[in-house]
């Protein structure tokens, strides 16, 4: 197909949109040999780009999407793989990787996100539900360190991890055979997936660079008369805190059967 909406991937391989599969393979092998990291350590990004272009253009389904719709076709068709944000940024001039199933540490660490739900069991009796009851519940939660204001260290001490370029993930591409590459993604061991590092001497003494500390909180829970299955009691802002996490509400779900004496309740923290 010579009438295509975008030629960036073809340009990377130095071929025309009408190139045959053999021509694509020949062009890729030539470039892969020139830019392979073993031969040219500084050309890692270039090698990833040409490998990605070759993968798309030799896959009939991906190629058709790209030829007809360009970048948008790959976006909606899922024509990439996890952790490829840097490659698309180079090729198309912007992050295209939200659609690829990968998530860079920037979206993990630089934006607001919800954490894991917390569940705490709370036992109530049939008598408690009939008469109503007030009880206390002790929670241990993470709160932002007041000493460093959740920064983990001195102002300006937090640096972007150079090993993963602040992504929290490291990507390796290994050539298995001519025209065949393997992409591997793993959590960066230098920053433990945070995308940031703080030198030991600059870390906060109170939280040890973790940005949060443990706090014990006592909640007073009012079980109203006649509460039924699925009813909720909400406590605003009583979940874990973190530099980029939204505070959640605490929910208590009561459940029982008419014949039971001891009733249970699930204590959940949800957004």
PLY file of the C-alpha trace (Angstrom):
ply
format ascii 1.0
element vertex 271
property float x
property float y
property float z
element edge 270
property int vertex1
property int vertex2
end_header
0.00 0.00 0.00
1.68 3.21 -1.12
-1.07 5.61 0.00
-0.38 5.85 3.74
-1.16 8.58 6.26
2.19 8.44 8.07
5.68 7.39 6.95
7.74 7.84 10.13
8.25 4.11 10.66
9.16 3.59 7.01
11.59 6.50 7.24
13.29 4.89 10.23
14.12 1.86 8.11
14.93 3.97 5.06
12.34 2.28 2.84
9.26 3.39 0.92
5.70 2.47 1.97
5.59 0.06 -0.98
8.61 -1.92 0.28
8.28 -5.69 0.22
8.83 -7.90 3.24
12.26 -8.89 1.92
13.19 -5.23 1.49
12.05 -4.49 5.04
14.09 -7.40 6.37
17.17 -6.36 4.42
16.90 -2.75 5.63
16.37 -3.83 9.23
19.33 -6.21 9.26
21.61 -3.51 7.91
20.48 -0.95 10.50
20.40 -3.48 13.36
23.99 -4.39 12.64
25.00 -0.72 12.61
23.12 0.33 15.76
23.26 -2.84 17.85
24.21 -1.91 21.46
27.04 -4.45 21.46
28.68 -2.58 18.60
27.45 0.93 19.34
26.70 1.35 23.09
25.42 4.90 22.60
22.80 3.90 20.04
20.47 1.96 22.33
17.46 4.22 21.67
18.00 4.10 17.92
18.15 0.31 18.00
14.87 0.16 19.93
13.21 2.48 17.40
14.20 0.51 14.32
13.28 -2.76 16.05
9.85 -1.37 16.87
9.37 -0.07 13.31
10.31 -3.47 11.91
7.94 -5.25 14.28
5.00 -3.06 13.21
5.71 -3.11 9.48
6.18 -6.89 9.28
3.00 -7.63 11.21
0.08 -7.52 8.72
-2.50 -6.36 11.27
-0.31 -3.66 12.83
0.91 -2.52 9.42
-2.64 -2.12 8.13
-3.61 -0.06 11.18
-0.53 2.13 10.83
-0.91 2.60 7.06
-4.58 3.56 7.33
-4.64 5.54 10.57
-1.03 6.29 11.50
-0.22 6.83 15.16
-3.91 6.86 16.09
-4.36 3.43 14.56
-1.60 2.01 16.74
-3.03 3.82 19.75
-6.48 2.31 19.39
-5.26 -1.03 18.13
-2.73 -1.53 20.91
0.17 -1.81 18.51
2.89 -1.56 21.08
4.07 -3.24 24.23
4.58 -2.42 27.91
7.23 0.13 28.76
7.74 1.56 25.25
7.01 5.19 26.15
10.51 6.46 25.40
10.50 4.95 21.90
7.19 6.51 20.91
8.27 9.82 22.39
11.28 9.76 20.06
9.36 8.63 16.98
6.12 10.56 17.27
7.23 13.41 19.49
5.00 12.56 22.45
4.06 9.81 24.83
1.89 7.24 23.12
2.32 4.60 25.71
-0.67 5.01 27.97
-2.54 2.72 25.56
0.10 0.00 25.56
-0.54 -1.47 28.92
2.69 -0.08 30.35
2.75 2.68 32.88
5.76 4.84 33.39
6.81 5.92 36.84
5.91 9.46 35.89
2.26 8.51 35.81
2.79 6.41 38.91
4.78 8.95 40.86
3.92 12.26 39.27
0.14 12.12 39.26
-2.71 11.35 41.61
-3.57 7.68 41.88
-5.49 5.44 44.23
-3.85 2.86 46.41
-4.84 -0.64 47.41
-8.13 -1.14 49.24
-7.75 -1.98 52.94
-10.09 -4.41 54.68
-10.52 -4.75 58.44
-12.98 -7.25 60.04
-15.47 -5.93 62.57
-17.71 -8.34 64.50
-21.17 -7.28 65.69
-23.91 -9.30 67.33
-27.61 -9.44 66.58
-28.20 -7.53 69.82
-25.83 -4.80 68.66
-27.80 -4.34 65.47
-31.10 -4.34 67.31
-30.13 -1.84 70.01
-27.37 0.07 68.27
-23.83 0.37 69.54
-20.79 2.61 69.59
-17.43 0.88 69.39
-13.84 1.90 68.82
-11.59 0.64 66.07
-7.82 1.02 66.05
-6.15 1.59 62.68
-2.49 1.78 61.77
-1.94 3.91 58.68
0.75 5.75 56.76
0.82 9.54 57.00
3.10 12.03 55.31
6.24 12.66 57.29
5.89 16.05 59.00
9.65 16.53 59.26
10.33 16.49 55.50
6.75 17.25 54.36
6.63 13.99 52.44
9.73 14.74 50.37
11.91 12.06 51.89
14.84 14.38 52.42
16.16 17.90 52.20
14.66 20.29 49.68
16.32 19.65 46.34
17.85 16.38 47.52
15.46 14.19 45.55
17.00 13.41 42.17
15.69 11.58 39.13
17.14 8.09 38.93
19.74 8.06 36.17
19.60 4.30 35.72
15.97 4.29 34.55
15.67 8.00 33.64
12.96 8.47 36.22
10.66 5.80 34.77
11.02 3.29 37.59
11.38 0.51 35.02
14.36 -0.66 32.99
13.91 -1.96 29.46
16.29 -4.34 27.76
16.10 -5.41 24.13
18.06 -8.49 23.12
18.48 -9.75 19.59
17.69 -13.47 19.48
18.24 -13.92 15.76
18.24 -11.81 12.60
14.88 -10.05 12.51
13.90 -11.35 15.95
14.27 -9.34 19.15
13.12 -9.87 22.72
12.04 -7.01 24.95
12.27 -7.40 28.72
11.05 -5.01 31.38
11.95 -5.07 35.06
11.70 -2.83 38.10
14.73 -0.59 38.43
16.84 -1.89 41.30
18.62 1.43 41.77
15.44 3.26 42.84
13.15 0.28 43.63
10.69 1.44 41.00
10.26 4.94 42.45
12.03 6.78 39.65
13.73 8.93 42.30
16.78 8.56 44.49
17.98 10.35 47.62
21.55 10.06 48.81
21.85 8.52 52.25
23.32 11.66 53.79
20.35 13.75 52.61
17.59 11.36 53.69
15.12 12.42 56.34
16.14 10.93 59.70
12.53 10.41 60.79
11.12 8.53 57.78
14.50 7.34 56.40
13.59 8.62 52.94
10.29 6.69 52.77
8.24 9.94 52.84
5.64 8.44 55.18
5.56 7.26 58.79
3.19 4.95 60.67
0.46 6.49 62.79
-2.10 4.78 65.02
-5.61 6.24 64.83
-8.67 5.35 66.92
-11.99 5.60 65.07
-15.31 5.75 66.90
-17.80 3.65 64.97
-21.52 4.15 65.56
-23.59 1.08 64.65
-27.15 2.39 64.27
-30.26 0.45 65.22
-31.62 -1.75 62.46
-28.64 -1.54 60.13
-29.03 -3.87 57.18
-26.81 -5.68 54.72
-24.93 -3.30 52.41
-25.32 -0.17 54.51
-22.24 2.02 54.80
-20.62 4.20 57.41
-18.14 6.64 55.90
-15.05 8.18 57.48
-13.44 10.75 55.20
-9.67 10.88 54.77
-8.79 8.03 57.11
-6.75 5.84 54.76
-3.05 5.75 53.99
-1.47 8.97 52.84
1.30 9.17 50.27
2.82 12.02 48.26
0.68 11.26 45.20
-2.22 9.26 46.60
-5.80 10.42 47.01
-7.20 10.08 50.52
-9.94 7.48 50.72
-13.09 6.91 52.71
-13.65 4.10 55.18
-16.73 1.94 54.64
-18.28 -0.61 56.93
-20.54 -3.20 55.28
-22.82 -5.10 57.66
-24.26 -8.48 56.81
-26.27 -11.11 58.63
-28.88 -13.81 58.20
-32.11 -13.97 60.15
-31.13 -17.16 61.96
-27.62 -16.18 62.99
-26.61 -14.82 66.36
-23.19 -13.40 65.59
-23.11 -11.04 62.65
-20.07 -9.96 60.67
-19.05 -6.76 58.98
-16.38 -5.97 56.44
-14.46 -2.80 57.16
-13.17 -1.48 53.84
-11.24 1.57 52.71
-12.25 2.69 49.26
-11.79 5.78 47.12
0 1
1 2
2 3
3 4
4 5
5 6
6 7
7 8
8 9
9 10
10 11
11 12
12 13
13 14
14 15
15 16
16 17
17 18
18 19
19 20
20 21
21 22
22 23
23 24
24 25
25 26
26 27
27 28
28 29
29 30
30 31
31 32
32 33
33 34
34 35
35 36
36 37
37 38
38 39
39 40
40 41
41 42
42 43
43 44
44 45
45 46
46 47
47 48
48 49
49 50
50 51
51 52
52 53
53 54
54 55
55 56
56 57
57 58
58 59
59 60
60 61
61 62
62 63
63 64
64 65
65 66
66 67
67 68
68 69
69 70
70 71
71 72
72 73
73 74
74 75
75 76
76 77
77 78
78 79
79 80
80 81
81 82
82 83
83 84
84 85
85 86
86 87
87 88
88 89
89 90
90 91
91 92
92 93
93 94
94 95
95 96
96 97
97 98
98 99
99 100
100 101
101 102
102 103
103 104
104 105
105 106
106 107
107 108
108 109
109 110
110 111
111 112
112 113
113 114
114 115
115 116
116 117
117 118
118 119
119 120
120 121
121 122
122 123
123 124
124 125
125 126
126 127
127 128
128 129
129 130
130 131
131 132
132 133
133 134
134 135
135 136
136 137
137 138
138 139
139 140
140 141
141 142
142 143
143 144
144 145
145 146
146 147
147 148
148 149
149 150
150 151
151 152
152 153
153 154
154 155
155 156
156 157
157 158
158 159
159 160
160 161
161 162
162 163
163 164
164 165
165 166
166 167
167 168
168 169
169 170
170 171
171 172
172 173
173 174
174 175
175 176
176 177
177 178
178 179
179 180
180 181
181 182
182 183
183 184
184 185
185 186
186 187
187 188
188 189
189 190
190 191
191 192
192 193
193 194
194 195
195 196
196 197
197 198
198 199
199 200
200 201
201 202
202 203
203 204
204 205
205 206
206 207
207 208
208 209
209 210
210 211
211 212
212 213
213 214
214 215
215 216
216 217
217 218
218 219
219 220
220 221
221 222
222 223
223 224
224 225
225 226
226 227
227 228
228 229
229 230
230 231
231 232
232 233
233 234
234 235
235 236
236 237
237 238
238 239
239 240
240 241
241 242
242 243
243 244
244 245
245 246
246 247
247 248
248 249
249 250
250 251
251 252
252 253
253 254
254 255
255 256
256 257
257 258
258 259
259 260
260 261
261 262
262 263
263 264
264 265
265 266
266 267
267 268
268 269
269 270
